[in-house]
Amino acid sequence: MTDTAEPFGARLRGAMDARGPLCVGIDPHASLLADWGLGDDIAGLERFTRTVVDALAGKVAVLKPQSAFFERFGSRGIAVLERAVADARAAGALVLMDAKRGDIGSTMAAYASAYLDPAGPLFSDAVTVSPYLGFGSLRPALEAARAAGAGVFALALTSNPEGAEVQHAVRPDGTTVAASVLTALKAENAAEAAEGRLGSYGAVVGATLGGTAHRLGADLAIDGPLLAPGIGAQGATPADLPAVFGAAVRNVLPSVSRGVLRHGPDAASLVAAASRMADEVRAVAE
Ligand SMILES: O=c1ccn([C@@H]2O[C@H](COP(=O)(O)O)[C@@H](O)[C@H]2O)c(=O)[nH]1
């Protein structure tokens, strides 16, 4: 970690306290571009992204660009993504790159260099990763994040109904695959937790899960942030958070994309939608 960089977990806690516990996703779906009166082309992508960043980067704790929607436009889409990351960070938002990367360790090192090397054009405050090539394969990303004061969010219990067939599978030791990911994250967060700080290694846990058997506020607490997608278009609401997260609800960072973006392109309407959502989350988390 550089001398000046606070660890990601502490920066996230500060941002959530100051701006409200909300992450807004930047997901330029073709249908949203159309709803905003924009073309499904590079000019539309650029206008959409700039509108969201200009409206929200100074207001919300975290912006989460979904890499897939930029990748589909090739190198010019990636250039839009690079500018969005830089502009959002300059305006004060933490940027969580939703790239869900996962591969063998040697390739994971290249992904770590892409998103977690402060000298790189896509350097982000945190990145999403998939632990389903084995948690140990994430080691290069975990180490790069530690060195940069950045964060990593590993998929644990995803918001989609298909996730359970892999994540709820029971291992030979009787624990589920998801539980093993959560336990590994807790170990990564141990040093920060010992100092009374929120850890920098988070889990992705869908707000859609209902009363999960995985007790995230008890034996499976990770002492780090819990990114909770699924509110809005996928059907969950802030009122669902306590049942899913129990005592860990204070560490939850709900993530909403279409539920906020559908209020655009008017900047004031985007800000109002994000602010309403943050208030609803605060009401259940405090
Ligand atoms: O379990 C997961 C992990 C990631 N996502 C991502 O979050 C957003 C959700 O968008 P909405 O429009 O708010 O439904 C999207 O980028 C997903 O790829 C998730 O939904 N579930």
The ligand as a Gaussian input file, in Angstrom:
#p B3LYP/6-31G(d) Opt

LIG

0 1
 O      -24.981000     -11.717000      -7.780000
 C      -24.879000     -10.763000      -8.544000
 C      -23.649000     -10.198000      -8.861000
 C      -23.625000      -9.095000      -9.670000
 N      -24.749000      -8.557000     -10.183000
 C      -24.628000      -7.351000     -11.040000
 O      -25.268000      -6.252000     -10.406000
 C      -26.003000      -5.494000     -11.361000
 C      -27.473000      -5.590000     -11.042000
 O      -28.208000      -4.754000     -11.882000
 P      -29.747000      -4.382000     -11.611000
 O      -30.137000      -3.573000     -12.803000
 O      -29.794000      -3.581000     -10.339000
 O      -30.491000      -5.666000     -11.511000
 C      -25.630000      -6.059000     -12.729000
 O      -24.513000      -5.360000     -13.217000
 C      -25.248000      -7.485000     -12.414000
 O      -24.314000      -8.002000     -13.340000
 C      -25.952000      -9.096000      -9.856000
 O      -27.024000      -8.628000     -10.286000
 N      -25.983000     -10.201000      -9.041000

